[in-house]
């Protein structure tokens, strides 16, 4: 069961990455602002925007999948992903 779940998660991550990349390449509107419409689909994470130029994702589970309505990082902006297993 663990392998099936892992494969499903990998498939969803790849599909989401492809959708985000396609949206960024095709849609000029997506490039106009920062990430928007983030929704945690798998795992646990919180998404905050401490100011207009910064988005912070605090992941609290080992794995997380986030669906975004649009995802872009304009000049002068940043997106920070804090992951519990990340090596710093």
Rosetta constraint file for C-alpha pairs under 8 A:
AtomPair CA 1 CA 5 HARMONIC 6.26 0.50
AtomPair CA 2 CA 6 HARMONIC 6.11 0.50
AtomPair CA 3 CA 7 HARMONIC 6.07 0.50
AtomPair CA 4 CA 8 HARMONIC 6.12 0.50
AtomPair CA 5 CA 9 HARMONIC 6.14 0.50
AtomPair CA 6 CA 10 HARMONIC 6.18 0.50
AtomPair CA 7 CA 11 HARMONIC 6.12 0.50
AtomPair CA 8 CA 12 HARMONIC 6.21 0.50
AtomPair CA 9 CA 13 HARMONIC 6.10 0.50
AtomPair CA 9 CA 65 HARMONIC 7.87 0.50
AtomPair CA 10 CA 14 HARMONIC 6.15 0.50
AtomPair CA 11 CA 15 HARMONIC 6.12 0.50
AtomPair CA 12 CA 16 HARMONIC 5.98 0.50
AtomPair CA 12 CA 65 HARMONIC 7.91 0.50
AtomPair CA 13 CA 17 HARMONIC 6.04 0.50
AtomPair CA 13 CA 65 HARMONIC 6.74 0.50
AtomPair CA 14 CA 18 HARMONIC 6.16 0.50
AtomPair CA 15 CA 19 HARMONIC 6.23 0.50
AtomPair CA 16 CA 20 HARMONIC 6.16 0.50
AtomPair CA 16 CA 67 HARMONIC 7.02 0.50
AtomPair CA 17 CA 21 HARMONIC 6.11 0.50
AtomPair CA 18 CA 22 HARMONIC 6.06 0.50
AtomPair CA 19 CA 23 HARMONIC 6.09 0.50
AtomPair CA 20 CA 24 HARMONIC 6.19 0.50
AtomPair CA 20 CA 68 HARMONIC 7.84 0.50
AtomPair CA 20 CA 70 HARMONIC 7.10 0.50
AtomPair CA 20 CA 71 HARMONIC 6.53 0.50
AtomPair CA 21 CA 25 HARMONIC 6.22 0.50
AtomPair CA 22 CA 26 HARMONIC 5.99 0.50
AtomPair CA 23 CA 27 HARMONIC 5.45 0.50
AtomPair CA 23 CA 30 HARMONIC 6.81 0.50
AtomPair CA 23 CA 70 HARMONIC 7.22 0.50
AtomPair CA 24 CA 28 HARMONIC 7.35 0.50
AtomPair CA 24 CA 30 HARMONIC 6.01 0.50
AtomPair CA 24 CA 31 HARMONIC 6.45 0.50
AtomPair CA 24 CA 70 HARMONIC 7.96 0.50
AtomPair CA 24 CA 71 HARMONIC 7.23 0.50
AtomPair CA 24 CA 72 HARMONIC 6.81 0.50
AtomPair CA 27 CA 31 HARMONIC 7.11 0.50
AtomPair CA 28 CA 32 HARMONIC 6.69 0.50
AtomPair CA 29 CA 33 HARMONIC 7.68 0.50
AtomPair CA 30 CA 70 HARMONIC 5.64 0.50
AtomPair CA 30 CA 71 HARMONIC 6.58 0.50
AtomPair CA 30 CA 72 HARMONIC 6.22 0.50
AtomPair CA 31 CA 71 HARMONIC 7.74 0.50
AtomPair CA 31 CA 72 HARMONIC 5.31 0.50
AtomPair CA 31 CA 73 HARMONIC 7.22 0.50
AtomPair CA 31 CA 74 HARMONIC 6.70 0.50
AtomPair CA 32 CA 72 HARMONIC 7.68 0.50
AtomPair CA 32 CA 74 HARMONIC 7.02 0.50
AtomPair CA 33 CA 72 HARMONIC 6.51 0.50
AtomPair CA 33 CA 73 HARMONIC 7.08 0.50
AtomPair CA 33 CA 74 HARMONIC 6.39 0.50
AtomPair CA 34 CA 53 HARMONIC 7.49 0.50
AtomPair CA 34 CA 55 HARMONIC 7.80 0.50
AtomPair CA 34 CA 70 HARMONIC 7.93 0.50
AtomPair CA 34 CA 71 HARMONIC 6.32 0.50
AtomPair CA 34 CA 72 HARMONIC 5.09 0.50
AtomPair CA 34 CA 73 HARMONIC 5.15 0.50
AtomPair CA 34 CA 74 HARMONIC 6.37 0.50
AtomPair CA 34 CA 77 HARMONIC 7.41 0.50
AtomPair CA 35 CA 55 HARMONIC 7.44 0.50
AtomPair CA 35 CA 68 HARMONIC 7.13 0.50
AtomPair CA 35 CA 69 HARMONIC 7.76 0.50
AtomPair CA 35 CA 70 HARMONIC 5.58 0.50
AtomPair CA 35 CA 71 HARMONIC 4.06 0.50
AtomPair CA 35 CA 72 HARMONIC 5.39 0.50
AtomPair CA 35 CA 73 HARMONIC 6.92 0.50
AtomPair CA 36 CA 68 HARMONIC 6.21 0.50
AtomPair CA 36 CA 69 HARMONIC 5.77 0.50
AtomPair CA 36 CA 70 HARMONIC 5.39 0.50
AtomPair CA 36 CA 71 HARMONIC 6.36 0.50
AtomPair CA 37 CA 67 HARMONIC 7.73 0.50
AtomPair CA 37 CA 68 HARMONIC 5.15 0.50
AtomPair CA 37 CA 69 HARMONIC 4.77 0.50
AtomPair CA 37 CA 70 HARMONIC 6.82 0.50
AtomPair CA 38 CA 47 HARMONIC 7.12 0.50
AtomPair CA 38 CA 66 HARMONIC 6.26 0.50
AtomPair CA 38 CA 67 HARMONIC 5.62 0.50
AtomPair CA 38 CA 68 HARMONIC 4.36 0.50
AtomPair CA 38 CA 69 HARMONIC 6.62 0.50
AtomPair CA 39 CA 66 HARMONIC 5.44 0.50
AtomPair CA 39 CA 67 HARMONIC 5.17 0.50
AtomPair CA 39 CA 68 HARMONIC 6.35 0.50
AtomPair CA 40 CA 44 HARMONIC 6.91 0.50
AtomPair CA 40 CA 45 HARMONIC 6.61 0.50
AtomPair CA 40 CA 46 HARMONIC 7.93 0.50
AtomPair CA 40 CA 64 HARMONIC 7.22 0.50
AtomPair CA 40 CA 65 HARMONIC 5.99 0.50
AtomPair CA 40 CA 66 HARMONIC 4.43 0.50
AtomPair CA 40 CA 67 HARMONIC 6.37 0.50
AtomPair CA 41 CA 64 HARMONIC 7.50 0.50
AtomPair CA 41 CA 65 HARMONIC 5.47 0.50
AtomPair CA 41 CA 66 HARMONIC 5.59 0.50
AtomPair CA 41 CA 67 HARMONIC 6.62 0.50
AtomPair CA 42 CA 63 HARMONIC 7.56 0.50
AtomPair CA 42 CA 64 HARMONIC 5.17 0.50
AtomPair CA 42 CA 65 HARMONIC 4.86 0.50
AtomPair CA 42 CA 66 HARMONIC 7.13 0.50
AtomPair CA 43 CA 60 HARMONIC 7.88 0.50
AtomPair CA 43 CA 61 HARMONIC 5.67 0.50
AtomPair CA 43 CA 62 HARMONIC 7.60 0.50
AtomPair CA 43 CA 63 HARMONIC 5.77 0.50
AtomPair CA 43 CA 64 HARMONIC 4.36 0.50
AtomPair CA 43 CA 65 HARMONIC 6.60 0.50
AtomPair CA 44 CA 59 HARMONIC 6.03 0.50
AtomPair CA 44 CA 60 HARMONIC 5.38 0.50
AtomPair CA 44 CA 61 HARMONIC 5.19 0.50
AtomPair CA 44 CA 63 HARMONIC 7.81 0.50
AtomPair CA 44 CA 64 HARMONIC 6.14 0.50
AtomPair CA 45 CA 57 HARMONIC 6.64 0.50
AtomPair CA 45 CA 58 HARMONIC 5.40 0.50
AtomPair CA 45 CA 59 HARMONIC 4.08 0.50
AtomPair CA 45 CA 60 HARMONIC 5.47 0.50
AtomPair CA 45 CA 61 HARMONIC 7.12 0.50
AtomPair CA 45 CA 64 HARMONIC 6.97 0.50
AtomPair CA 46 CA 57 HARMONIC 5.71 0.50
AtomPair CA 46 CA 58 HARMONIC 5.26 0.50
AtomPair CA 46 CA 59 HARMONIC 6.51 0.50
AtomPair CA 47 CA 55 HARMONIC 7.12 0.50
AtomPair CA 47 CA 56 HARMONIC 5.76 0.50
AtomPair CA 47 CA 57 HARMONIC 4.58 0.50
AtomPair CA 47 CA 58 HARMONIC 6.52 0.50
AtomPair CA 48 CA 55 HARMONIC 5.79 0.50
AtomPair CA 48 CA 56 HARMONIC 5.23 0.50
AtomPair CA 48 CA 57 HARMONIC 6.53 0.50
AtomPair CA 49 CA 53 HARMONIC 7.86 0.50
AtomPair CA 49 CA 54 HARMONIC 5.70 0.50
AtomPair CA 49 CA 55 HARMONIC 4.51 0.50
AtomPair CA 49 CA 56 HARMONIC 6.17 0.50
AtomPair CA 50 CA 54 HARMONIC 6.29 0.50
AtomPair CA 50 CA 55 HARMONIC 6.85 0.50
AtomPair CA 50 CA 56 HARMONIC 7.63 0.50
AtomPair CA 51 CA 55 HARMONIC 7.66 0.50
AtomPair CA 53 CA 76 HARMONIC 6.87 0.50
AtomPair CA 53 CA 77 HARMONIC 4.46 0.50
AtomPair CA 53 CA 78 HARMONIC 6.36 0.50
AtomPair CA 54 CA 77 HARMONIC 5.70 0.50
AtomPair CA 54 CA 78 HARMONIC 4.95 0.50
AtomPair CA 54 CA 79 HARMONIC 5.80 0.50
AtomPair CA 54 CA 80 HARMONIC 7.80 0.50
AtomPair CA 55 CA 78 HARMONIC 6.42 0.50
AtomPair CA 55 CA 79 HARMONIC 4.71 0.50
AtomPair CA 55 CA 80 HARMONIC 6.36 0.50
AtomPair CA 56 CA 79 HARMONIC 5.76 0.50
AtomPair CA 56 CA 80 HARMONIC 4.80 0.50
AtomPair CA 56 CA 81 HARMONIC 6.13 0.50
AtomPair CA 56 CA 82 HARMONIC 7.58 0.50
AtomPair CA 57 CA 79 HARMONIC 7.66 0.50
AtomPair CA 57 CA 80 HARMONIC 6.10 0.50
AtomPair CA 57 CA 81 HARMONIC 4.81 0.50
AtomPair CA 57 CA 82 HARMONIC 6.05 0.50
AtomPair CA 58 CA 81 HARMONIC 6.22 0.50
AtomPair CA 58 CA 82 HARMONIC 4.85 0.50
AtomPair CA 58 CA 83 HARMONIC 6.53 0.50
AtomPair CA 59 CA 63 HARMONIC 7.93 0.50
AtomPair CA 59 CA 64 HARMONIC 7.00 0.50
AtomPair CA 59 CA 81 HARMONIC 7.35 0.50
AtomPair CA 59 CA 82 HARMONIC 5.91 0.50
AtomPair CA 59 CA 83 HARMONIC 5.07 0.50
AtomPair CA 59 CA 84 HARMONIC 6.59 0.50
AtomPair CA 60 CA 83 HARMONIC 6.98 0.50
AtomPair CA 60 CA 84 HARMONIC 6.22 0.50
AtomPair CA 61 CA 84 HARMONIC 7.01 0.50
AtomPair CA 62 CA 83 HARMONIC 7.51 0.50
AtomPair CA 62 CA 84 HARMONIC 6.43 0.50
AtomPair CA 62 CA 85 HARMONIC 6.57 0.50
AtomPair CA 73 CA 77 HARMONIC 5.95 0.50
AtomPair CA 73 CA 78 HARMONIC 6.30 0.50
AtomPair CA 73 CA 79 HARMONIC 7.17 0.50
AtomPair CA 74 CA 78 HARMONIC 7.93 0.50
AtomPair CA 82 CA 86 HARMONIC 7.61 0.50
